C-alpha cells in the first residue's frame, strides 16, 4: 500500500502478486483491479479475471461482485460467455455480505427475469436492501419505478424523495446520471409532490442516520 501511495504502482503490483501467489485474497483482488484498470500492470480484463476469481472463492465480496459482472455481461478477453445463472450466484454471495452493488443487481435480475423466474416483489426486496445503504443507483431505479408505476402503485412523492436522496448522496463527479434521471422523470412529479418528497428525504436521512 505504501508503494502505491508513493506512486510506485509497479512496485506495489509486484508485492501484491507475490502475496496473491501465497494465497492472500485481498492481494489477489488488488492485482485483479490493477490489471483491470491498467494501473501498474498491463490492462487486461482477461489477466484480471483469475485474480478476481481467486479472491472471490476466498470470500472477498468486492471480488465476488467483479466475477459476477464478468458473467453478467460476458467478456471476450477473459473467454467468458454471458451466463446469468453464474452471475446471480456470485451476486448472491456478495449480497449476503451486505454489498449494496450486488443487492442492486439482484434487484434488477429478479425484476427482469435474468437467470431467475421474474419476480418484481423479490426484486424490490433487494433494491430496498441496497437503498438503505444510500446506494445511488438504487435510489434512481426506485425513483423510476415509483414515478412510472412499474409493478407498483404510482407514487410521485416517493419518486421525488428518491431523486432528492440520489442528488444528496451522489459523488459530484458522477452526478450526470442523476441530473438526467431528474429531467426524465420531472413530467411525472408536480411542484407539491416534489416539495413533499423533499420533506420525506429529510426524514429518510434522519431515520437512517446517514
Secondary structure, 3 states (H helix, E strand, C coil): CHHHHCCCHHHHHHHHHHHHHCCCHHHHHHHHHHHHHCCCCCCCHHHHHHHHHHHHHCCCHHHHHHHHHHHHHCECCCCECCCHHHHHHHHHHHHCCCCHHHHHHHHHHHHHCCCCCCCHHHHHHHHHHHHCCCCHHHHHHHHHHHHHCCCCCCCHHHHHHHHHHHHHHCCHHHCHHHHHHHHHHHHHCCHHHHHHHHHHHHHHHHHHCC
